[in-house]
Amino acid sequence: MSYPVSPPPAGRHQMSADPWPNTTHAWPGSGQDPPAAPQGWRGGIPDNREPGGWGGPPDYRSPAYAPPAPPTQAYPPPRQAYAPGPTAEEEADDLAAAHQQWADVRRQVALEVKAVNAKHCHEAFDLIGKRGAVAPNGVILFYTAPDRNSRYGYRLYRVTRLAFAGPEYDDLARMLNGLTGAAVAAIARAQDAGRRWDPRGPDSSLVNGGDTDMPRDATFIGTAAETLNTDHADWYTVTRSILNQPLGTARPMTVFDLTGQGFVRLIDGTVMQVIRDNNRRVGDDGVLSNRSLDGFQAHYGNRFADLTERGTAAARAAWAELTTLHMTLYRYLSAPAER
């Protein structure tokens, strides 16, 4: 069993870190270039690939081609020369295992978003009106590392960023835009200095909490924005209504009645909206996803292909800025280090 990391580990049952996995490779089942043509082969394949791609063996029908000398070894060659690739059943098993792994990742990420948002809610509520009040918006970066003791062979880590209340952090889209600018600037400084930048720090860190002691070789798999604002009301309006409840209210609202939500992008193309609401109806987990969270579900009717275009104008703006931040981090962190 391997892990949902990028680049994927060698062997079977690996999870693709490609946002568009399962594309056709040059040679079925291998992900590598085709083997060279055997001696004496006279088929010839026209070069239909783009410039720079593999163009096939030379055209042995050309008059300039001289037939090779007779083979000196006995035929047929040793059996290992014809080592077969994976069977159709093995390839199906690989795809099923990768599907189950990514489904598990989505479930774990959704739970982490809810947990971070709930803790954020309690801390922000305790500091309302006090020095060091916390802004209602935060960011989470997700990583994975191998763990042989887990069911799917990986462990999920997350690091977070919260900030003091203020105009630049009270608006989620504006906060995400600022973090993207900080990431771009940090990448440029690192490249000028001939070193590799890491959003976990220690230099120009984008985060200030979470699993900061995770393995340094853990692999980045996604970005989330979490907020205490909802589609119904903003954080400051809701908390004022709780703090100013009339005395003797039959069922006064408490911090446990406050809700929140998160927006998630993963490197496999997953987008999820995670709603934290302790009063939601039974059976509603609050997770909207364009990909299945059930690893054993054969077919998934994608009702949320346009998830990033739904909701309020503020939500759509947050999705757009989250996508920019996520792709900035993913393209840089997944690129091989320059030597």
PEJOWO-V982531 format. One line per field, one symbol per residue. ss: DSSP state (2 for helix, 1 for strand, 0 for the rest). psi: psi as a letter, one per 40 degrees, with the letter a starting at -180 (. if undefined). burial: # if it has 9 or more other ideal C-beta (glycine too) atoms within 8 Angstrom, else .. A space follows every 50 residues. Layout:
ss: ???
psi: ???
burial: ???
This chain:
ss: 00000000000000000000000000000000000000000000000000 00000000000000000000000000002222000002222222222222 22222222222222222222222222000000010011111111110000 00011111111001002222022222222222222222222200000000 00000000110000000011111111100000002222222220000000 00002220011111110000111111000000000011100000000000 000000222000222222222222222222222200000
psi: haigihiiiiiifihhehegifihidhhedeiiiiiiihehfdhhigeii heiheiiiheeidehhiiiiieiiiiiideefhiaiiddddddddddddd ddddddddddddddddddddddddddeheihfihieiiihhiiiiiheei deeihhiiiihiiiiideedhdddddddddddddddddddddefihihee aehfieieaageeihdeihheiiihiieiiediidddddddddfhiiehd giiadeeiiiiihhhieeehhihhhhheeiiheheehhieiieheehdih hgefdfdeeiaidddddddddddddddddddddeiihh.
burial: .#####.##..#######......#.#................#...... ......#..#....#........................##.###.#### ##########.###.###.######.##....###############... .###.########.#...############.######.##......#.## #..####..#.#.#...#############....#..##.##..#..... ......####################.........##.#####.#..... ...#..##.....#############.###.#.#.....
